[in-house]
């Protein structure tokens, strides 16, 4: 027995499809709504926490407008992007924090010429110190030595490793730690209290690249997620961990960041050696327009400016660089005139201003050392000679160990600086 005739079947099928269509129209989910979204936090550097702008309130009425503007435009910035975020008038600076209203603006009140308040800071300037015994001129000075990079098993990942033939590998992190261990007792003998920020060939940060992989995968950076995760580990998380130690535990008067310089060496298994070597020291400043845009870097720029770290860095760096050049006979390194990320210091050929993560985050004056060139023929030969006492013939001349020369030159530079109890400001 048939349920439907041949004539009824097409009509029933048509009714069925009409019913399905009606149900689809009325029961389908609503289309997505496109709404504007305001980020909860301002634009930040990777791994940077949002800055606590209220922490700058301690610097209210501690700087005049003229001094603020002079430091901002001639030391701490290289372009004009700051004008988008900082508005100046005779009485105050209005600074954009990047936060949504009502906390979008931080107001810094300028001091009058005759009513400037003392600058609050945990470290003392050279001119604030009482004279010490001549044989121990660093008495009362707390110094943190930060041996650059990590070295050891991490050196290849850091790309601070190369090897020439069957010779010993050159690993910057190992070398800076070797210098730090030589320098520490020299400074202590001069009266300083000295702490190594890193005292072994291991990271200070507990974070490892795998923990940063998901962040790297979400990034638009033009490199593989694995490479970016590794770079965030050794270049960012590691320096931020060291900054926590410096700022929260050591609280020094001065940080010495020890590095060896290098020029492009190409394939680390077949590196290019060059015939030149040089020296320069870096001080914090020269924030580029791209850096000023980021709220955390804008905040730290202002904190450094208001603490007057630059004045002390120039004073200490001038003596140290002159002494180091005298002892090592290294010529000054000169950045290209077209570089937008550095500023020179007038009449100081060895001193340059540059914004690096370490000299930005360490909350006191920082001297960032960049002596020698690891892949120069002369310095490579001295590195291969290793550490030793006295003099040995290296590259046709009797020379001290490059590591001891480095430590001796830094110690002697600080000794000469602090032997003078009061010094005029360097403009």
Secondary structure per residue as TSV (DSSP state, phi and psi in degrees):
chain	resnum	aa	ss	phi	psi
A	1	X	-	360.0	126.6
A	2	X	-	-83.5	138.5
A	3	X	S	-79.5	-36.7
A	4	X	S	-131.6	148.8
A	5	X	-	-82.3	167.9
A	6	X	H	-63.1	-31.5
A	7	X	H	-73.6	-32.5
A	8	X	H	-77.6	-28.6
A	9	X	H	-61.0	-47.5
A	10	X	H	-60.9	-36.6
A	11	X	H	-66.5	-41.8
A	12	X	H	-65.1	-38.5
A	13	X	H	-64.6	-39.4
A	14	X	H	-64.0	-42.8
A	15	X	H	-62.2	-40.2
A	16	X	H	-61.3	-48.6
A	17	X	H	-66.5	-34.1
A	18	X	H	-64.3	-40.8
A	19	X	H	-62.9	-43.7
A	20	X	H	-61.4	-42.0
A	21	X	H	-63.4	-43.0
A	22	X	H	-64.2	-42.4
A	23	X	H	-63.2	-38.3
A	24	X	H	-63.4	-42.1
A	25	X	H	-64.9	-42.3
A	26	X	H	-87.5	-24.4
A	27	X	H	-104.2	-7.6
A	28	X	S	-66.7	151.9
A	29	X	-	-68.7	152.8
A	30	X	-	-65.7	151.9
A	31	X	-	-66.8	155.1
A	32	X	-	-64.4	145.1
A	33	X	-	-96.5	131.5
A	34	X	-	-94.8	112.5
A	35	X	-	-123.3	153.0
A	36	X	-	-73.8	149.7
A	37	X	-	-129.8	126.5
A	38	X	-	-102.5	120.6
A	39	X	-	-58.5	148.3
A	40	X	S	-72.0	-25.9
A	41	X	S	-127.8	156.2
A	42	X	-	-71.9	174.0
A	43	X	-	-64.3	127.4
A	44	X	-	-129.9	155.6
A	45	X	-	-64.9	156.1
A	46	X	T	-62.7	133.6
A	47	X	T	71.5	6.1
A	48	X	-	-86.2	134.1
A	49	X	-	-77.7	156.5
A	50	X	-	-61.2	135.6
A	51	X	-	-71.0	150.9
A	52	X	-	-94.2	91.3
A	53	X	G	-64.3	-26.4
A	54	X	G	-65.0	-19.0
A	55	X	G	-64.6	-18.5
A	56	X	G	-81.0	-6.3
A	57	X	G	-62.7	-23.5
A	58	X	G	-67.7	-15.0
A	59	X	G	-98.1	9.2
A	60	X	T	-59.9	135.9
A	61	X	T	62.9	28.0
A	62	X	S	-109.4	-2.5
A	63	X	S	-146.7	141.6
A	64	X	-	-81.6	162.3
A	65	X	H	-61.0	-42.1
A	66	X	H	-60.8	-44.1
A	67	X	H	-69.2	-40.7
A	68	X	H	-59.1	-49.9
A	69	X	H	-67.0	-37.0
A	70	X	H	-64.4	-46.3
A	71	X	H	-65.3	-40.9
A	72	X	I	-62.0	-43.4
A	73	X	I	-91.6	-23.3
A	74	X	I	-108.6	-12.9
A	75	X	I	-122.5	-50.4
A	76	X	I	-93.9	-10.1
A	77	X	B	-132.5	157.2
A	78	X	S	-116.5	-6.2
A	79	X	S	-137.6	-158.1
A	80	X	S	-115.0	9.6
A	81	X	T	-62.3	-25.1
A	82	X	H	-58.8	-28.8
A	83	X	H	-65.0	-22.9
A	84	X	H	-73.7	-27.2
A	85	X	H	-112.8	-15.2
A	86	X	E	-130.7	120.5
A	87	X	E	-111.4	127.6
A	88	X	E	-108.4	139.4
A	89	X	-	-135.9	-177.0
A	90	X	S	-62.0	-27.9
A	91	X	S	-103.8	-22.7
A	92	X	E	-160.2	164.0
A	93	X	E	-112.1	128.3
A	94	X	E	-101.7	116.7
A	95	X	E	-116.0	126.2
A	96	X	E	-75.3	127.1
A	97	X	-	-91.0	-17.4
A	98	X	S	88.6	-8.4
A	99	X	-	-79.6	152.8
A	100	X	-	-66.0	157.4
A	101	X	T	-56.1	150.9
A	102	X	T	-94.3	11.1
A	103	X	S	-102.8	26.4
A	104	X	-	-72.3	-28.9
A	105	X	E	-113.4	131.3
A	106	X	E	-105.2	130.2
A	107	X	E	-105.7	121.3
A	108	X	E	-105.2	120.8
A	109	X	E	-87.0	130.5
A	110	X	-	-81.1	153.0
A	111	X	-	-85.4	152.0
A	112	X	-	-81.5	157.8
A	113	X	T	-57.2	-34.5
A	114	X	T	-100.9	9.9
A	115	X	-	-141.6	36.7
A	116	X	-	-73.4	129.3
A	117	X	-	-80.6	158.5
A	118	X	-	-62.0	150.7
A	119	X	-	-86.0	119.7
A	120	X	-	-78.1	124.1
A	121	X	-	-164.1	154.3
A	122	X	S	-84.3	-13.8
A	123	X	S	-105.1	155.6
A	124	X	-	-106.5	146.4
A	125	X	-	-77.7	166.5
A	126	X	G	-60.0	-40.4
A	127	X	G	-74.0	-16.2
A	128	X	G	-84.3	-8.2
A	129	X	S	-88.9	145.7
A	130	X	-	-79.6	148.7
A	131	X	-	-58.5	139.1
A	132	X	-	-107.8	169.5
A	133	X	-	-57.5	139.1
A	134	X	G	-58.2	-35.2
A	135	X	G	-78.3	-12.6
A	136	X	G	-135.4	65.4
A	137	X	T	-70.8	-12.6
A	138	X	T	-95.5	11.3
A	139	X	T	-57.4	131.1
A	140	X	T	86.5	-2.3
A	141	X	-	-98.4	128.4
A	142	X	E	-100.4	120.2
A	143	X	E	-120.3	132.9
A	144	X	E	-105.0	127.4
A	145	X	E	-102.7	121.9
A	146	X	E	-110.4	98.3
A	147	X	E	-70.4	115.7
A	148	X	-	-61.2	147.1
A	149	X	S	67.1	-170.7
A	150	X	-	-115.1	-46.8
A	151	X	-	77.0	-161.9
A	152	X	G	58.2	-134.2
A	153	X	G	-69.3	-11.2
A	154	X	G	-96.5	-6.1
A	155	X	H	-61.0	-40.7
A	156	X	H	-66.5	-42.7
A	157	X	H	-60.2	-40.2
A	158	X	H	-70.5	-13.6
A	159	X	T	62.1	34.3
A	160	X	-	-118.9	51.6
A	161	X	E	-148.7	135.2
A	162	X	E	-155.1	163.4
A	163	X	-	-143.2	138.0
A	164	X	-	-106.2	110.3
A	165	X	T	56.5	-127.1
A	166	X	T	-97.9	13.5
A	167	X	S	-78.1	174.8
A	168	X	-	-68.6	137.2
A	169	X	-	-60.8	145.6
A	170	X	E	-96.2	117.3
A	171	X	E	-128.0	110.2
A	172	X	H	-60.1	-41.0
A	173	X	H	-61.1	-34.9
A	174	X	H	-68.1	-41.2
A	175	X	H	-69.6	-41.0
A	176	X	H	-67.3	-35.2
A	177	X	H	-67.8	-36.8
A	178	X	H	-62.2	-43.8
A	179	X	H	-64.8	-42.7
A	180	X	H	-59.1	-40.8
A	181	X	H	-69.1	-28.7
A	182	X	H	-77.4	-35.9
A	183	X	H	-74.2	-38.0
A	184	X	H	-53.4	-53.8
A	185	X	H	-66.7	-27.8
A	186	X	H	-64.8	-43.9
A	187	X	H	-71.0	-36.4
A	188	X	H	-64.9	-36.0
A	189	X	H	-66.0	-23.1
A	190	X	T	-89.1	0.5
A	191	X	T	107.8	-6.5
A	192	X	-	-76.9	153.7
A	193	X	E	-96.1	120.2
A	194	X	E	-123.9	134.4
A	195	X	E	-129.9	134.6
A	196	X	E	-85.4	127.0
A	197	X	S	-68.5	-35.2
A	198	X	-	-130.3	128.5
A	199	X	-	-120.8	12.9
A	200	X	S	-153.9	173.5
A	201	X	S	-87.7	52.4
A	202	X	S	-140.2	155.6
A	203	X	-	-67.1	151.3
A	204	X	S	-79.2	-37.2
A	205	X	S	-72.7	141.7
A	206	X	S	-80.3	-10.4
A	207	X	-	-73.7	143.6
A	208	X	-	-125.1	162.1
A	209	X	G	-53.1	-36.9
A	210	X	G	-59.5	-33.1
A	211	X	G	-71.6	-15.8
A	212	X	G	-105.1	2.6
A	213	X	H	-65.8	-41.6
A	214	X	H	-64.6	-39.0
A	215	X	H	-63.0	-42.0
A	216	X	H	-65.1	-36.2
A	217	X	H	-67.2	-28.5
A	218	X	H	-83.6	-9.1
A	219	X	-	-78.7	154.4
A	220	X	-	-96.7	10.4
A	221	X	-	-60.8	146.4
A	222	X	S	-88.5	61.1
A	223	X	S	-157.0	164.0
A	224	X	-	-65.1	147.7
A	225	X	H	-56.2	-36.7
A	226	X	H	-65.5	-44.1
A	227	X	H	-64.0	-41.5
A	228	X	H	-65.8	-41.3
A	229	X	H	-61.2	-40.7
A	230	X	H	-64.9	-43.0
A	231	X	H	-65.1	-39.6
A	232	X	I	-64.2	-32.2
A	233	X	I	-67.7	-58.0
A	234	X	I	-85.3	-22.2
A	235	X	I	-101.9	-24.8
A	236	X	I	-115.4	-61.3
A	237	X	I	-59.4	-38.9
A	238	X	H	-65.4	-44.9
A	239	X	H	-68.4	-37.0
A	240	X	H	-65.9	-36.4
A	241	X	H	-66.0	-39.8
A	242	X	H	-66.3	-37.3
A	243	X	H	-62.0	-38.3
A	244	X	H	-61.1	-41.4
A	245	X	I	-65.1	-45.7
A	246	X	I	-63.1	-48.7
A	247	X	I	-80.3	-31.0
A	248	X	I	-103.6	-24.3
A	249	X	I	-110.9	-57.0
A	250	X	I	-76.4	-47.2
A	251	X	-	49.6	62.7
A	252	X	-	-84.2	171.5
A	253	X	S	-85.4	-22.3
A	254	X	E	-156.7	140.4
A	255	X	E	-113.5	132.5
A	256	X	E	-107.4	109.7
A	257	X	E	-91.5	113.0
A	258	X	E	-95.1	125.5
A	259	X	-	-140.0	162.3
A	260	X	E	-113.2	138.0
A	261	X	E	-81.4	169.4
A	262	X	-	-160.3	158.3
A	263	X	-	-115.6	166.6
A	264	X	-	-51.7	126.0
A	265	X	-	-112.7	-1.4
A	266	X	-	71.2	-132.1
A	267	X	S	-66.9	118.2
A	268	X	T	-65.2	-18.9
A	269	X	T	-88.3	-9.3
A	270	X	S	-148.9	66.1
A	271	X	-	-73.5	155.9
A	272	X	-	-90.1	123.2
A	273	X	-	-95.4	145.7
A	274	X	B	-120.8	170.1
A	275	X	S	-103.6	19.9
A	276	X	-	-129.9	154.2
A	277	X	-	-143.5	162.0
A	278	X	-	-167.6	179.9
A	279	X	E	-143.5	139.8
A	280	X	E	-157.0	158.8
A	281	X	E	-120.5	142.1
A	282	X	E	-112.3	136.8
A	283	X	E	-117.3	157.3
A	284	X	S	-75.5	143.0
A	285	X	-	150.1	-162.5
A	286	X	-	56.1	47.5
A	287	X	B	-71.0	127.0
A	288	X	-	-76.9	167.9
A	289	X	H	-59.3	-38.8
A	290	X	H	-64.9	-28.7
A	291	X	H	-82.5	-36.7
A	292	X	H	-62.9	-30.4
A	293	X	T	-62.2	-30.4
A	294	X	S	-81.2	127.9
A	295	X	H	-61.0	-39.8
A	296	X	H	-66.8	-37.5
A	297	X	H	-75.7	-34.1
A	298	X	H	-63.1	-40.5
A	299	X	H	-63.7	-47.5
A	300	X	H	-68.4	-35.6
A	301	X	H	-53.3	-49.1
A	302	X	H	-67.8	-39.2
A	303	X	H	-62.8	-43.6
A	304	X	H	-63.7	-45.1
A	305	X	H	-59.6	-46.5
A	306	X	H	-71.8	-28.2
A	307	X	H	-75.4	-15.8
A	308	X	T	63.3	38.8
A	309	X	H	-62.8	-32.7
A	310	X	H	-59.9	-44.1
A	311	X	H	-58.5	-44.3
A	312	X	H	-70.9	-39.0
A	313	X	H	-61.7	-39.2
A	314	X	H	-67.0	-43.5
A	315	X	H	-60.4	-50.0
A	316	X	H	-68.7	-45.2
A	317	X	H	-64.3	-32.8
A	318	X	H	-63.2	-46.7
A	319	X	H	-68.9	-42.7
A	320	X	H	-63.4	-43.8
A	321	X	H	-67.5	-40.7
A	322	X	H	-63.3	-42.5
A	323	X	H	-67.3	-44.4
A	324	X	H	-62.4	-42.3
A	325	X	H	-64.0	-38.3
A	326	X	H	-64.2	-43.6
A	327	X	H	-75.7	-42.5
A	328	X	H	-88.6	-19.6
A	329	X	-	62.1	28.3
A	330	X	-	-84.8	138.4
A	331	X	-	-79.1	161.7
A	332	X	B	-74.7	146.0
A	333	X	-	-87.5	140.0
A	334	X	-	-121.2	123.7
A	335	X	-	-72.1	152.8
A	336	X	-	-59.1	143.7
A	337	X	T	-62.3	-23.7
A	338	X	T	-83.5	-5.5
A	339	X	-	-66.2	130.4
A	340	X	S	-97.1	0.6
A	341	X	S	-109.0	7.0
A	342	X	E	-137.3	159.8
A	343	X	E	-133.7	140.1
A	344	X	E	-81.1	161.5
A	345	X	E	-104.5	125.9
A	346	X	T	-56.9	133.1
A	347	X	T	62.1	18.9
A	348	X	E	-130.7	83.2
A	349	X	E	-64.1	-19.2
A	350	X	E	-94.6	-8.0
A	351	X	E	-105.4	132.7
A	352	X	E	-134.9	150.7
A	353	X	E	-102.9	127.9
A	354	X	E	-153.7	143.3
A	355	X	-	-92.3	103.3
A	356	X	-	-113.9	156.7
A	357	X	H	-59.2	-42.5
A	358	X	H	-68.1	-50.6
A	359	X	H	-74.1	-10.1
A	360	X	H	-84.4	-42.9
A	361	X	H	-83.7	-27.5
A	362	X	S	-72.7	121.6
A	363	X	S	-88.0	59.1
A	364	X	S	-174.8	177.6
A	365	X	E	-60.6	140.0
A	366	X	E	-131.2	130.8
A	367	X	E	-110.7	116.1
A	368	X	E	-103.0	107.5
A	369	X	E	-85.3	133.8
A	370	X	E	-135.9	67.9
A	371	X	E	-93.9	159.4
A	372	X	E	65.7	170.8
A	373	X	E	-134.2	110.3
A	374	X	T	-57.5	-32.5
A	375	X	T	-103.2	23.8
A	376	X	B	-82.8	150.8
A	377	X	H	-61.6	-40.2
A	378	X	H	-69.4	-51.2
A	379	X	H	-68.4	-33.9
A	380	X	H	-63.1	-41.2
A	381	X	H	-62.9	-39.2
A	382	X	H	-69.0	-36.9
A	383	X	H	-64.6	-41.5
A	384	X	H	-65.5	-28.7
A	385	X	H	-69.1	-18.9
A	386	X	-	76.3	-166.3
A	387	X	-	-95.5	138.5
A	388	X	-	-159.6	161.1
A	389	X	S	-87.0	153.3
A	390	X	S	72.1	-147.4
A	391	X	E	-119.5	147.1
A	392	X	E	-137.0	156.9
A	393	X	E	-79.4	118.2
A	394	X	E	-132.9	126.2
A	395	X	T	53.6	41.5
A	396	X	T	80.8	12.0
A	397	X	E	-145.1	146.6
A	398	X	E	-74.6	121.7
A	399	X	E	-137.9	152.0
A	400	X	E	-77.8	167.6
A	401	X	-	-54.8	134.6
A	402	X	H	-62.1	-31.1
A	403	X	H	-72.2	-39.6
A	404	X	H	-74.1	-36.0
A	405	X	H	-60.8	-43.0
A	406	X	H	-58.7	-53.9
A	407	X	H	-62.9	-42.3
A	408	X	H	-64.2	-40.8
A	409	X	H	-67.2	-40.2
A	410	X	H	-65.3	-46.9
A	411	X	H	-62.3	-43.4
A	412	X	H	-66.9	-36.7
A	413	X	H	-63.2	-43.2
A	414	X	H	-68.9	-37.3
A	415	X	H	-59.5	-49.1
A	416	X	H	-64.0	-36.6
A	417	X	H	-65.8	-50.8
A	418	X	H	-82.6	-7.7
A	419	X	H	-65.6	-26.1
A	420	X	S	-91.3	114.3
A	421	X	S	-67.9	-33.7
A	422	X	-	-138.3	134.5
A	423	X	-	-132.6	146.8
A	424	X	-	-70.2	155.9
A	425	X	-	-66.3	143.6
A	426	X	-	-94.1	122.3
A	427	X	-	-79.6	360.0
